Amino acid sequence: MKKLPFVTKEQLQEIVKTYPTPFHLYDEKGIRENAKAVKEAFSWNPGYREYFAVKALPNPFILKIFQEYGFGCDCASTTELMLADALGFEPDQIMFSSNDTPASEYKLASEVNAVVNFDDITHISFFEKIAGKFPETVCCRYNPGGVYEISNGIMDNPGDSKYGMTKAQLFQAFKILKNKGVKHFGIHSFLVSNTVTNDYYPTLARTLFELAVELKNEVGVHISFINLSGGVGIAYRPDQTPNDIRKIGEGVHKAYDDILTPAGMGDVSIYTEMGRFMTGPYGCLVTTAIHEKNIYKNYIGVDACAVDLMRPAMYGAYHHITVMGKEDQECDHLYDITGSLCENNDKFAIDRMLPKIDLGDLLVIHDTGAHGYSMGYNYNGKLKSKELLLKEDGSVQLIRRAETPKDYFATFDCFDILKNMR
Ligand SMILES: *Cc1c(COP(=O)(O)O)cnc(C)c1O
């Protein structure tokens, strides 16, 4: 399938007059339509809630949009908790799915009354020392170990992952928490990232539903929710078929009717913590070709770099690229598309067939709406670019300004260095 950007060249030419490249641009219409589809797909479950994984796109303007749909926030750090709390999310709308958690973060989670999702059995006593008590509802994270297979083969290797508790630990944890007076319980598990199949959630749901029935019968606890976490992927590549959230919702519904309802557990709420699926396709990085260099390979240098989008450098991740205005031209030139970091992995594409690129061409790097801006760093002292929202009415709003040198040097405030800056 041909992948086309959600903006036109003409729109971008207008936008760059006010906001020069590079920038991330987000599509409000796409985000809203998808949010509505997610809500509908799980509307069979009265308690359903999506807790948007804040780390995917930690921008208050985006979180505010999700708030309108009744969604919550999935947080795992001090600043993510602060953001959710400041935006007025209710305590039951804040899920704290952390791991290797510092005491200060559990303290804050307890203060904002977030739903705490324990990653490890040892965290229970660690938390109790800090908070002095437990909330009425507590969640524990499960790791089944081994390899995780669904109908089309092995998906990933939970046995190698640092997250969650073993089954024996999970049962023990629920017993301890029950004795401590916790009344309602949740189970959480995140086994595979970026799954491009409609089978992942339904398969995971079956695993967790069966576990929930066992826990209820053997430990005698009330399971109030099952959190399927994240992992629903997007079609980064043009040859991939995007997930169908309606089919995913139906698959989970069927598992629910097969396992939970007959066990007298028809009151269990389904939660999700999707990040990538909620915003990934509805963001792009817009950059300008500023150099062409021909040595042993042909390079196009752009004005964005891995600071703006780290996934290709970090995982060799594929991000589709459209040369604006050349959508229908033949891809008959072989390029590496590079950023300016002194680091040879700063390449948005390697050996990519694209139309002939001229200096000044606008390039759209697709699917940067999740784990894009937020994963950026400041290597080489390069500053992070701005974030823009393309609103439903076609206007554009600056939702985060670009970093300035002053931001970068702010943490040296004790050394008076700022005084000597030109
Ligand atoms: C990262 C993360 C998510 C979101 O994952 P996606 O792959 O973006 O959907 C959800 N829950 C937890 C605990 C995470 O760490």
The ligand as a MOL file (V3000), in Angstrom:
LIG
                    3D

  0  0  0     0  0            999 V3000
M  V30 BEGIN CTAB
M  V30 COUNTS 15 15 0 0 0
M  V30 BEGIN ATOM
M  V30 1 C 5.8500 1.5210 26.8690 0
M  V30 2 C 4.7340 0.9840 27.6620 0
M  V30 3 C 3.4280 1.0060 27.1600 0
M  V30 4 C 3.0840 1.4720 25.7730 0
M  V30 5 O 3.6350 0.6350 24.8110 0
M  V30 6 P 3.2530 0.8040 23.2670 0
M  V30 7 O 4.0790 -0.2470 22.6210 0
M  V30 8 O 3.6300 2.1790 22.8910 0
M  V30 9 O 1.8060 0.5740 23.1330 0
M  V30 10 C 2.4150 0.5610 27.9860 0
M  V30 11 N 2.6620 0.1140 29.2350 0
M  V30 12 C 3.9050 0.0670 29.7440 0
M  V30 13 C 4.0970 -0.4030 31.1380 0
M  V30 14 C 4.9750 0.4990 28.9800 0
M  V30 15 O 6.2130 0.4410 29.4820 0
M  V30 END ATOM
M  V30 BEGIN BOND
M  V30 1 1 1 2
M  V30 2 1 2 3
M  V30 3 2 2 14
M  V30 4 1 3 4
M  V30 5 2 3 10
M  V30 6 1 4 5
M  V30 7 1 5 6
M  V30 8 2 6 7
M  V30 9 1 6 8
M  V30 10 1 6 9
M  V30 11 1 10 11
M  V30 12 2 11 12
M  V30 13 1 12 13
M  V30 14 1 12 14
M  V30 15 1 14 15
M  V30 END BOND
M  V30 END CTAB
M  END
